[in-house]
């Protein structure tokens, strides 16, 4: 029997090969046949989740509530130090130096990454901006958000902090960060579905111990991580409740 593993589409493209390496490592360590399926967008991935074809997922915080409450997923681990934070960014030549200086009608570039967009829109509230009075500029990824800013096709961009940090120095030198969130408790998590949950403890222990040997450390480095940390049910529920609060 084969199981499906997938990764939230907001991962950094530089680490695409890393996820395939990780999946191969996981199959060898567990003896479980696991197929890695990547989706180009959030809706395609959610359709697969709703169809009950996903068994393991590196999930974004926004989708965690649906995975836990509707589909019976449980958390396994998170990457140490990899909290999800959002940035509000403008072109370096922009006259805007404070979010409060923004006006209704501002062109805002963002991806379909739901938790980052949610945090970004909260950070735009001092400019009296909301979903009803901005001009949305939807981009497929954060590189294209940056491109919209550089080409002055958008006034403001909402970035996942990690994705912004991974942009080249040449690009970042042409951009200006107005504000960075500091929530610190919102994070992606590797989660396990009902069909695999009898192996939850085994897989969780394997992942937590992964950094203790050279091969495991190398696989983690290919993902841009150093250590997996265990996530218990209570921590996941706290994060879900926080996301619900932010979303109201």
KELOBA-153933 format. One line per 8 residues: number of its first residue (from 1); their letters; for each residue x, y, z of N, C-alpha, C. Coordinates in nm, 4 decimals. Example, Ala and Ser with C-alpha at 12.3 -4.5 7.8 and 13.67 -1.06 7.14 Angstrom:
1	AS	1.3190 -0.5690 0.7800 1.2300 -0.4500 0.7800 1.3200 -0.3300 0.7800  1.2850 -0.2250 0.7080 1.3670 -0.1060 0.7140 1.2900 0.0030 0.7870;
***
This chain:
1	XXXXXXXX	0.0847 -0.1191 0.0000 0.0000 0.0000 0.0000 0.0885 0.1245 0.0000  0.0582 0.2183 -0.0889 0.1368 0.3414 -0.0986 0.0613 0.4574 -0.0344  0.1356 0.5437 0.0315 0.0782 0.6612 0.0959 0.1299 0.7863 0.0251  0.0520 0.8952 0.0355 0.0921 1.0180 -0.0321 0.1390 1.1236 0.0676  0.2498 1.1872 0.0319 0.3077 1.2971 0.1084 0.3050 1.4215 0.0207  0.2723 1.5358 0.0785 0.2742 1.6598 0.0025 0.3249 1.7737 0.0905  0.3601 1.8832 0.0265 0.4209 1.9976 0.0947 0.3440 2.1231 0.0566  0.3131 2.2073 0.1556 0.2431 2.3324 0.1280 0.3117 2.4064 0.0139;
9	XXXXXXXX	0.2347 2.4549 -0.0848 0.2945 2.5159 -0.2046 0.3760 2.6429 -0.1796  0.3821 2.6895 -0.0557 0.4587 2.8108 -0.0285 0.6049 2.7830 0.0065  0.6501 2.6566 -0.0089 0.7900 2.6268 0.0217 0.8816 2.7008 -0.0766  1.0037 2.7267 -0.0322 1.1011 2.7950 -0.1176 1.1426 2.7029 -0.2314  1.1322 2.7478 -0.3570 1.1660 2.6614 -0.4710 1.3075 2.6034 -0.4634  1.3992 2.6765 -0.3989 1.5367 2.6273 -0.3851 1.5425 2.4925 -0.3130  1.4380 2.4630 -0.2348 1.4393 2.3406 -0.1553 1.3528 2.2292 -0.2146  1.3109 2.2452 -0.3398 1.2280 2.1424 -0.4039 1.2981 2.0073 -0.4035;
17	XXXXXXXX	1.4239 2.0037 -0.4464 1.4955 1.8764 -0.4497 1.5115 1.8197 -0.3096  1.5234 1.9092 -0.2101 1.5370 1.8645 -0.0717 1.4195 1.7821 -0.0236  1.2991 1.8191 -0.0664 1.1814 1.7431 -0.0242 1.1809 1.6029 -0.0848  1.2298 1.5894 -0.2071 1.2405 1.4562 -0.2677 1.3460 1.3731 -0.1959  1.4559 1.4367 -0.1578 1.5603 1.3671 -0.0814 1.5043 1.3230 0.0541  1.4297 1.4137 0.1198 1.3688 1.3810 0.2495 1.2717 1.2639 0.2362  1.1898 1.2650 0.1308 1.0924 1.1579 0.1116 1.1618 1.0227 0.0928  1.2720 1.0219 0.0179 1.3487 0.8982 -0.0011 1.4056 0.8501 0.1322;
25	XXXXXXXX	1.4608 0.9435 0.2100 1.5143 0.9097 0.3428 1.4046 0.8498 0.4308  1.2867 0.9127 0.4296 1.1766 0.8684 0.5152 1.1304 0.7276 0.4769  1.1245 0.6995 0.3469 1.0842 0.5646 0.3031 1.1833 0.4595 0.3513  1.3128 0.4917 0.3383 1.4156 0.3957 0.3794 1.4116 0.3712 0.5298  1.3880 0.4765 0.6070 1.3898 0.4652 0.7528 1.2669 0.3922 0.8074  1.1530 0.4103 0.7404 1.0270 0.3547 0.7920 0.9857 0.2247 0.7246  1.0390 0.2004 0.6037 0.9939 0.0842 0.5271 0.8553 0.1022 0.4685  0.8069 0.2273 0.4663 0.6730 0.2573 0.4143 0.6866 0.3148 0.2735;
33	XXXXXXXX	0.6028 0.2683 0.1829 0.6017 0.3236 0.0464 0.5280 0.4580 0.0484  0.6017 0.5653 0.0249 0.5454 0.7009 0.0326 0.5741 0.7734 -0.0982  0.4701 0.8212 -0.1617 0.4845 0.8953 -0.2875 0.4729 1.0445 -0.2589  0.5733 1.1218 -0.3026 0.5693 1.2670 -0.2848 0.4977 1.3308 -0.4036  0.3899 1.3993 -0.3746 0.3110 1.4677 -0.4778 0.3116 1.6175 -0.4481  0.3662 1.6945 -0.5401 0.3699 1.8399 -0.5247 0.2547 1.9040 -0.6029  0.1899 2.0027 -0.5424 0.0805 2.0746 -0.6088 0.1243 2.2181 -0.6367  0.0810 2.2686 -0.7504 0.1232 2.4025 -0.7928 0.0538 2.5136 -0.7167;
41	XXXXXXXX	-0.0609 2.4829 -0.6570 -0.1355 2.5876 -0.5879 -0.2090 2.5285 -0.4684  -0.2569 2.6174 -0.3818 -0.3238 2.5753 -0.2580 -0.4544 2.5027 -0.2862  -0.5293 2.5487 -0.3872 -0.6584 2.4866 -0.4145 -0.6426 2.3429 -0.4614  -0.5424 2.3195 -0.5460 -0.5181 2.1834 -0.5927 -0.4832 2.0904 -0.4774  -0.4034 2.1423 -0.3837 -0.3677 2.0613 -0.2682 -0.4888 2.0373 -0.1779  -0.5695 2.1404 -0.1591 -0.6885 2.1239 -0.0735 -0.7880 2.0261 -0.1344  -0.7989 2.0256 -0.2657 -0.8872 1.9289 -0.3323 -0.8402 1.7865 -0.3022  -0.7087 1.7648 -0.3036 -0.6533 1.6326 -0.2731 -0.6796 1.5946 -0.1281;
49	XXXXXXXX	-0.6671 1.6922 -0.0375 -0.6958 1.6663 0.1045 -0.8425 1.6289 0.1227  -0.9306 1.7045 0.0586 -1.0740 1.6760 0.0707 -1.1093 1.5391 0.0129  -1.0315 1.4951 -0.0864 -1.0548 1.3639 -0.1480 -0.9896 1.2510 -0.0674  -0.9287 1.2858 0.0464 -0.8665 1.1888 0.1372 -0.7536 1.1097 0.0716  -0.6763 1.1753 -0.0149 -0.5629 1.1074 -0.0784 -0.4297 1.1443 -0.0137  -0.4306 1.2377 0.0802 -0.3069 1.2837 0.1449 -0.2926 1.2183 0.2822  -0.1737 1.1648 0.3096 -0.1481 1.0969 0.4370 -0.0433 1.1669 0.5228  0.0476 1.2373 0.4589 0.1489 1.3172 0.5283 0.1549 1.4520 0.4597;
57	XXXXXXXX	0.1669 1.5598 0.5377 0.1729 1.6926 0.4766 0.2570 1.7865 0.5615  0.3435 1.8597 0.4940 0.4104 1.9721 0.5602 0.3178 2.0903 0.5378  0.2381 2.1209 0.6407 0.1219 2.2084 0.6244 0.1463 2.3489 0.6742  0.0848 2.4454 0.6066 0.0897 2.5838 0.6545 -0.0094 2.6009 0.7696  0.0106 2.6998 0.8557 -0.0732 2.7158 0.9752 -0.2208 2.7374 0.9435  -0.2506 2.8038 0.8323 -0.3892 2.8329 0.7982 -0.4681 2.7046 0.7736  -0.4047 2.6074 0.7078 -0.4730 2.4817 0.6751 -0.4754 2.3835 0.7922  -0.3986 2.4119 0.8966 -0.3895 2.3178 1.0087 -0.5252 2.2915 1.0725;
65	XXXXXXXX	-0.6075 2.3951 1.0858 -0.7382 2.3779 1.1494 -0.8240 2.2792 1.0710  -0.8279 2.2952 0.9400 -0.9058 2.2049 0.8557 -0.8517 2.0622 0.8646  -0.7214 2.0480 0.8627 -0.6596 1.9153 0.8684 -0.6912 1.8440 0.9997  -0.6849 1.9170 1.1102 -0.7100 1.8569 1.2410 -0.8586 1.8332 1.2646  -0.9388 1.9358 1.2402 -1.0802 1.9300 1.2798 -1.1695 1.8577 1.1806  -1.1339 1.8636 1.0524 -1.2184 1.7993 0.9513 -1.1632 1.6650 0.9040  -1.0299 1.6513 0.9051 -0.9705 1.5326 0.8442 -0.8941 1.4439 0.9418  -0.8929 1.4794 1.0705 -0.8342 1.3927 1.1717 -0.6828 1.3808 1.1700;
73	XXXXXXXX	-0.6145 1.4811 1.1138 -0.4680 1.4802 1.1152 -0.4154 1.5148 1.2540  -0.2941 1.4666 1.2828 -0.2261 1.4972 1.4082 -0.0862 1.5512 1.3766  -0.0318 1.6382 1.4623 0.1008 1.6938 1.4365 0.2111 1.5944 1.4666  0.3207 1.6076 1.3936 0.4414 1.5306 1.4205 0.5514 1.6223 1.4717  0.6024 1.7089 1.3833 0.7181 1.7924 1.4174 0.7102 1.9270 1.3454  0.7932 2.0188 1.3916 0.8140 2.1463 1.3232 0.9644 2.1689 1.3123  1.0053 2.2557 1.2214 1.1471 2.2889 1.2083 1.1846 2.3885 1.3165  1.2912 2.3588 1.3885 1.3356 2.4473 1.4960 1.3654 2.5874 1.4418;
81	XXXXXXXX	1.3098 2.6880 1.5076 1.3389 2.8269 1.4724 1.2722 2.8762 1.3454  1.1806 2.7957 1.2893 1.1204 2.8335 1.1610 0.9782 2.8855 1.1786  0.9610 2.9868 1.2618 0.8284 3.0474 1.2782 0.7888 3.1215 1.1514  0.6592 3.1234 1.1238 0.6082 3.1970 1.0072 0.5868 3.3426 1.0456  0.6587 3.4298 0.9813 0.6385 3.5733 1.0006 0.6149 3.6373 0.8638  0.5457 3.7502 0.8642 0.5143 3.8211 0.7399 0.5863 3.9555 0.7369  0.6171 4.0007 0.6166 0.6790 4.1309 0.5953 0.5925 4.2165 0.5044  0.5893 4.3457 0.5311 0.5307 4.4435 0.4398 0.6472 4.5166 0.3734;
89	XXXXXXXX	0.6512 4.5112 0.2404 0.7678 4.5588 0.1650 0.7234 4.6533 0.0539  0.8046 4.7546 0.0267 0.7794 4.8469 -0.0848 0.9071 4.8587 -0.1685  0.8960 4.9202 -0.2839 1.0118 4.9524 -0.3659 1.1025 5.0482 -0.2879  1.2327 5.0310 -0.2999 1.3267 5.1154 -0.2247 1.3088 5.2634 -0.2580  1.2584 5.2930 -0.3769 1.2393 5.4327 -0.4175 1.1043 5.4895 -0.3738  1.0231 5.4077 -0.3098 0.8903 5.4533 -0.2683 0.9009 5.5633 -0.1630  0.8103 5.6591 -0.1719 0.8060 5.7669 -0.0718 0.7446 5.7182 0.0589  0.6837 5.6007 0.0572 0.6192 5.5451 0.1765 0.7243 5.4862 0.2706;
97	XXXXXXXX	0.7238 5.5326 0.3953 0.8162 5.4806 0.4959 0.7449 5.4218 0.6166  0.6125 5.4329 0.6168 0.5330 5.3843 0.7289 0.4006 5.3338 0.6737  0.3541 5.2213 0.7261 0.2259 5.1645 0.6808 0.1128 5.2664 0.6963  0.1206 5.3485 0.7991 0.0149 5.4475 0.8248 0.0039 5.5507 0.7121  0.1079 5.5611 0.6293 0.1053 5.6566 0.5184 0.0286 5.6042 0.3970  -0.0056 5.4749 0.3981 -0.0753 5.4157 0.2842 -0.2205 5.4633 0.2791  -0.2771 5.4602 0.1610 -0.4139 5.5098 0.1400 -0.4980 5.4018 0.0708  -0.6309 5.4066 0.0894 -0.7187 5.3168 0.0133 -0.6884 5.3267 -0.1358;
105	XXXXXXXX	-0.6975 5.2137 -0.2036 -0.6614 5.2094 -0.3449 -0.5185 5.1624 -0.3672  -0.4458 5.1359 -0.2565 -0.3095 5.0846 -0.2664 -0.3096 4.9491 -0.3371  -0.2172 4.9318 -0.4305 -0.2020 4.8043 -0.5012 -0.1153 4.7115 -0.4149  -0.1731 4.6008 -0.3707 -0.1044 4.5091 -0.2789 -0.0785 4.3764 -0.3495  0.0482 4.3405 -0.3622 0.0858 4.2131 -0.4239 0.1028 4.1065 -0.3158  0.0466 3.9894 -0.3399 0.0583 3.8784 -0.2447 0.0359 3.7473 -0.3181  0.0704 3.6377 -0.2533 0.0464 3.5048 -0.3088 -0.0812 3.4485 -0.2458  -0.1138 3.3254 -0.2825 -0.2300 3.2588 -0.2232 -0.1980 3.2002 -0.0848;
113	XXXXXXXX	-0.0771 3.2244 -0.0359 -0.0353 3.1734 0.0946 -0.1257 3.2342 0.2016  -0.2210 3.1573 0.2567 -0.3286 3.2190 0.3353 -0.2878 3.2774 0.4693  -0.1968 3.2096 0.5430 -0.1602 3.2635 0.6743 -0.0773 3.3904 0.6604  0.0092 3.3937 0.5589 0.0932 3.5124 0.5375 0.0074 3.6299 0.4918  -0.0870 3.6042 0.4030 -0.1761 3.7114 0.3580 -0.2584 3.7650 0.4764  -0.3056 3.6760 0.5615 -0.3832 3.7161 0.6782 -0.3010 3.8062 0.7699  -0.1775 3.7649 0.8009 -0.0916 3.8470 0.8868 -0.0586 3.9800 0.8198  -0.0343 3.9749 0.6885 -0.0026 4.0967 0.6152 -0.1153 4.1974 0.6169;
121	XXXXXXXX	-0.2379 4.1491 0.5970 -0.3521 4.2405 0.5968 -0.3742 4.3020 0.7353  -0.3458 4.2258 0.8414 -0.3553 4.2815 0.9770 -0.2527 4.3932 0.9936  -0.1322 4.3737 0.9380 -0.0276 4.4755 0.9511 -0.0553 4.5990 0.8652  -0.1452 4.5868 0.7687 -0.1812 4.7020 0.6847 -0.2954 4.7853 0.7456  -0.3530 4.7365 0.8538 -0.4667 4.8071 0.9144 -0.4350 4.9495 0.9604  -0.3119 4.9802 1.0068 -0.2829 5.1207 1.0440 -0.2989 5.2191 0.9276  -0.2957 5.1687 0.8049 -0.3203 5.2535 0.6878 -0.4670 5.2524 0.6477  -0.5525 5.1998 0.7377 -0.6964 5.1863 0.7107 -0.7230 5.1053 0.5845;
129	XXXXXXXX	-0.6374 5.0076 0.5593 -0.6554 4.9209 0.4438 -0.7224 4.7908 0.4863  -0.8076 4.7396 0.4003 -0.8726 4.6118 0.4235 -0.9004 4.5463 0.2886  -0.9600 4.4287 0.2931 -0.9847 4.3535 0.1694 -1.0736 4.4287 0.0712  -1.1515 4.5220 0.1211 -1.2481 4.5908 0.0356 -1.1947 4.7170 -0.0312  -1.0817 4.7694 0.0175 -1.0365 4.8969 -0.0411 -0.8930 4.8933 -0.0957  -0.8366 4.7709 -0.1086 -0.7075 4.7584 -0.1768 -0.7308 4.7121 -0.3205  -0.6291 4.7288 -0.4028 -0.6294 4.6703 -0.5371 -0.5391 4.5474 -0.5312  -0.5974 4.4253 -0.5332 -0.5148 4.3054 -0.5205 -0.4331 4.2776 -0.6462;
137	XXXXXXXX	-0.3076 4.2386 -0.6254 -0.2200 4.1974 -0.7355 -0.1706 4.0576 -0.6992  -0.2385 3.9556 -0.7512 -0.2087 3.8175 -0.7125 -0.0872 3.7660 -0.7887  0.0041 3.7008 -0.7157 0.1254 3.6451 -0.7755 0.1363 3.4974 -0.7395  0.1974 3.4196 -0.8276 0.2099 3.2754 -0.8044 0.3140 3.2418 -0.6984  0.4116 3.3298 -0.6776 0.5162 3.3040 -0.5791 0.5774 3.4366 -0.5343  0.6654 3.4277 -0.4358 0.7207 3.5506 -0.3767 0.8223 3.6192 -0.4675  0.8853 3.5456 -0.5549 0.9746 3.6084 -0.6529 0.8944 3.7027 -0.7420  0.7733 3.6598 -0.7786 0.6882 3.7442 -0.8624 0.6301 3.8620 -0.7841;
145	XXXXXXXX	0.6086 3.8451 -0.6529 0.5684 3.9598 -0.5702 0.6776 4.0667 -0.5770  0.8025 4.0227 -0.5620 0.9151 4.1162 -0.5711 0.9204 4.1826 -0.7087  0.8949 4.1027 -0.8117 0.8991 4.1552 -0.9485 0.7940 4.2644 -0.9683  0.6741 4.2427 -0.9139 0.5683 4.3444 -0.9236 0.6127 4.4755 -0.8576  0.6831 4.4647 -0.7456 0.7314 4.5851 -0.6775 0.8408 4.6541 -0.7593  0.9328 4.5751 -0.8121 1.0434 4.6329 -0.8888 0.9944 4.7014 -1.0162  0.8889 4.6449 -1.0765 0.8352 4.7023 -1.2003 0.7264 4.8066 -1.1722  0.7071 4.8386 -1.0439 0.6070 4.9368 -0.9977 0.4678 4.8992 -1.0470;
153	XXXXXXXX	0.4416 4.7678 -1.0491 0.3076 4.7185 -1.0810 0.2258 4.7003 -0.9540  0.2917 4.7162 -0.8397 0.2268 4.7114 -0.7092 0.2958 4.8120 -0.6190  0.2209 4.8650 -0.5214 0.2767 4.9625 -0.4273 0.3365 4.8951 -0.3044  0.2774 4.7829 -0.2670 0.3156 4.7115 -0.1449 0.3165 4.5627 -0.1757  0.4081 4.4894 -0.1120 0.4090 4.3442 -0.1227 0.4034 4.2795 0.0143  0.3294 4.1701 0.0250 0.3244 4.0911 0.1480 0.4095 3.9659 0.1247  0.5100 3.9468 0.2099 0.6032 3.8349 0.1939 0.6033 3.7445 0.3168  0.6225 3.6146 0.2955 0.6686 3.5265 0.4014 0.8130 3.5648 0.4297;
161	XXXXXXXX	0.8470 3.5893 0.5561 0.9796 3.6410 0.5895 1.0908 3.5520 0.5351  1.0754 3.4210 0.5482 1.1784 3.3303 0.4993 1.1983 3.3398 0.3498  1.0881 3.3578 0.2765 1.0974 3.3697 0.1309 1.1656 3.5009 0.0922  1.1364 3.6074 0.1656 1.2032 3.7358 0.1394 1.3527 3.7237 0.1675  1.3864 3.6590 0.2782 1.5272 3.6440 0.3143 1.6047 3.5658 0.2081  1.5348 3.4769 0.1361 1.6005 3.3949 0.0340 1.6166 3.4670 -0.1000  1.5584 3.5859 -0.1142 1.5786 3.6621 -0.2372 1.7254 3.7036 -0.2496  1.7700 3.7265 -0.3708 1.9094 3.7653 -0.3914 1.9350 3.9037 -0.3311;
169	XXXXXXXX	2.0598 3.9293 -0.2961 2.0969 4.0594 -0.2404 2.0659 4.1707 -0.3398  2.0826 4.1422 -0.4686 2.0573 4.2428 -0.5717 1.9110 4.2868 -0.5700  1.8206 4.1912 -0.5526 1.6774 4.2228 -0.5476 1.6436 4.2960 -0.4185  1.6944 4.2442 -0.3046 1.6618 4.3057 -0.1757 1.7143 4.4486 -0.1650  1.8235 4.4773 -0.2337 1.8779 4.6136 -0.2323 1.7847 4.7136 -0.3007  1.6911 4.6619 -0.3808 1.5970 4.7487 -0.4512 1.4612 4.7544 -0.3801  1.4545 4.6931 -0.2618 1.3302 4.6882 -0.1851 1.3521 4.7476 -0.0460  1.2428 4.7783 0.0208 1.2480 4.8394 0.1547 1.1410 4.7738 0.2420;
177	XXXXXXXX	1.1813 4.7198 0.3572 1.0880 4.6568 0.4509 1.0280 4.7632 0.5422  0.8953 4.7693 0.5459 0.8275 4.8646 0.6351 0.8039 4.8058 0.7735  0.7625 4.6797 0.7777 0.7309 4.6184 0.9074 0.7407 4.4669 0.8957  0.7775 4.4046 1.0059 0.7893 4.2578 1.0133 0.7079 4.2102 1.1332  0.6256 4.1077 1.1132 0.5465 4.0554 1.2251 0.6386 3.9873 1.3261  0.5926 3.9797 1.4506 0.6697 3.9138 1.5566 0.5767 3.8287 1.6421  0.5052 3.7410 1.5756 0.4087 3.6556 1.6459 0.4796 3.5368 1.7098  0.5721 3.4782 1.6374 0.6673 3.3751 1.6831 0.6084 3.2365 1.7131;
185	XXXXXXXX	0.4773 3.2244 1.7256 0.4204 3.0927 1.7597 0.3421 3.0313 1.6442  0.3422 3.0956 1.5279 0.2755 3.0407 1.4102 0.3825 2.9750 1.3237  0.3585 2.8515 1.2847 0.4611 2.7787 1.2108 0.3995 2.6690 1.1243  0.4713 2.6306 1.0208 0.4359 2.5111 0.9443 0.4621 2.3892 1.0328  0.3961 2.2789 1.0015 0.4191 2.1557 1.0771 0.4021 2.0355 0.9856  0.4826 1.9349 1.0105 0.4645 1.8070 0.9425 0.3536 1.7331 1.0165  0.2500 1.6917 0.9418 0.1318 1.6322 1.0039 0.1003 1.4973 0.9403  0.0358 1.4111 1.0180 0.0107 1.2737 0.9743 -0.1387 1.2447 0.9751;
193	XXXXXXXX	-0.1861 1.1811 0.8680 -0.3279 1.1526 0.8520 -0.3696 1.0205 0.9154  -0.5007 0.9948 0.9191 -0.5548 0.8778 0.9891 -0.4985 0.7440 0.9430  -0.4733 0.7269 0.8139 -0.4309 0.5959 0.7634 -0.2905 0.5570 0.8104  -0.2124 0.6560 0.8551 -0.0748 0.6285 0.8978 -0.0545 0.6448 1.0488  -0.1600 0.6781 1.1210 -0.1408 0.7199 1.2605 -0.0953 0.6100 1.3550  -0.1094 0.4850 1.3153 -0.0561 0.3793 1.4013 0.0970 0.3817 1.4046  0.1576 0.4509 1.3078 0.3040 0.4670 1.3039 0.3476 0.6052 1.3539  0.2553 0.6825 1.4095 0.2876 0.8199 1.4479 0.4081 0.8296 1.5408;
201	XXXXXXXX	0.4066 0.7529 1.6480 0.5143 0.7630 1.7467 0.6479 0.7236 1.6864  0.6492 0.6161 1.6062 0.7732 0.5711 1.5416 0.8296 0.6807 1.4511  0.7430 0.7378 1.3665 0.7870 0.8393 1.2707 0.8319 0.9654 1.3442  0.7576 1.0030 1.4467 0.7926 1.1225 1.5244 0.9308 1.1070 1.5873  0.9564 0.9916 1.6448 1.0867 0.9670 1.7088 1.1993 0.9682 1.6058  1.1753 0.9083 1.4907 1.2749 0.9088 1.3832 1.3127 1.0512 1.3429  1.2105 1.1346 1.3296 1.2326 1.2717 1.2845 1.3068 1.3538 1.3900  1.2682 1.3376 1.5157 1.3335 1.4123 1.6240 1.4816 1.3741 1.6347;
209	XXXXXXXX	1.5119 1.2469 1.6065 1.6504 1.1985 1.6148 1.7290 1.2201 1.4855  1.6641 1.2742 1.3854 1.7217 1.2821 1.2504 1.8544 1.3569 1.2445  1.8681 1.4588 1.3269 1.9886 1.5432 1.3218 2.1078 1.4796 1.3930  2.0890 1.3606 1.4499 2.1963 1.2992 1.5285 2.2952 1.2178 1.4457  2.2718 1.2056 1.3147 2.3715 1.1388 1.2304 2.3975 1.2224 1.1060  2.5100 1.1985 1.0426 2.5552 1.2816 0.9305 2.4556 1.2816 0.8154  2.4020 1.1641 0.7827 2.3103 1.1550 0.6693 2.1831 1.2334 0.6972  2.1274 1.2147 0.8159 2.0060 1.2872 0.8540 2.0279 1.4372 0.8534;
217	XXXXXXXX	2.1425 1.4819 0.9071 2.1743 1.6253 0.9078 2.1826 1.6802 0.7661  2.2416 1.6015 0.6758 2.2534 1.6449 0.5371 2.1173 1.6614 0.4705  2.0262 1.5689 0.4997 1.8909 1.5773 0.4444 1.8202 1.7018 0.4985  1.8337 1.7268 0.6274 1.7732 1.8460 0.6876 1.8294 1.9733 0.6256  1.9586 1.9756 0.6017 2.0211 2.0933 0.5414 1.9672 2.1190 0.4016  1.9324 2.0117 0.3293 1.8766 2.0284 0.1946 1.7392 2.0943 0.1992  1.6760 2.0918 0.3171 1.5467 2.1588 0.3371 1.5627 2.2984 0.3963  1.6862 2.3323 0.4339 1.7108 2.4599 0.5007 1.6820 2.4542 0.6491;
225	XXXXXXXX	1.6750 2.3325 0.7053 1.6464 2.3127 0.8474 1.7699 2.2578 0.9179  1.7666 2.2606 1.0520 1.8739 2.1999 1.1303 1.8229 2.0865 1.2183  1.7060 2.1062 1.2810 1.6521 2.0077 1.3758 1.5006 2.0069 1.3651  1.4402 1.8875 1.3749 1.2949 1.8777 1.3919 1.2628 1.8799 1.5409  1.1588 1.9514 1.5789 1.1106 1.9522 1.7174 0.9711 1.8893 1.7226  0.9484 1.8091 1.8237 0.8176 1.7453 1.8413 0.7097 1.8509 1.8640  0.5937 1.8307 1.8009 0.4768 1.9159 1.8244 0.3679 1.8290 1.8854  0.3210 1.8644 2.0035 0.2140 1.7850 2.0648 0.0774 1.8437 2.0283;
233	XXXXXXXX	-0.0264 1.7700 2.0633 -0.1620 1.8102 2.0256 -0.2013 1.9437 2.0863  -0.1569 1.9694 2.2099 -0.1943 2.0941 2.2781 -0.1332 2.2150 2.2074  -0.0082 2.2040 2.1662 0.0575 2.3142 2.0946 -0.0139 2.3423 1.9626  -0.0532 2.2354 1.8929 -0.1235 2.2536 1.7663 -0.2588 2.3206 1.7881  -0.3307 2.2809 1.8915 -0.4614 2.3409 1.9205 -0.4465 2.4895 1.9544  -0.3406 2.5229 2.0281 -0.3158 2.6633 2.0616 -0.2953 2.7453 1.9350  -0.2159 2.6916 1.8420 -0.1902 2.7647 1.7178 -0.3175 2.7792 1.6351  -0.3965 2.6738 1.6295 -0.5229 2.6794 1.5545 -0.6151 2.7847 1.6142;
241	XXXXXXXX	-0.6240 2.7883 1.7472 -0.7087 2.8880 1.8139 -0.6586 3.0297 1.7835  -0.5260 3.0476 1.7813 -0.4694 3.1781 1.7509 -0.5020 3.2192 1.6074  -0.4907 3.1253 1.5140 -0.5238 3.1557 1.3748 -0.6716 3.1929 1.3621  -0.7577 3.1220 1.4361 -0.9014 3.1569 1.4351 -0.9230 3.2982 1.4852  -0.8504 3.3353 1.5911 -0.8635 3.4687 1.6485 -0.8172 3.5756 1.5472  -0.7051 3.5521 1.4829 -0.6542 3.6467 1.3831 -0.7493 3.6618 1.2659  -0.8222 3.5557 1.2387 -0.9080 3.5527 1.1189 -1.0459 3.6126 1.1432  -1.0713 3.6611 1.2663 -1.2029 3.7178 1.2951 -1.1951 3.8698 1.3053;
***
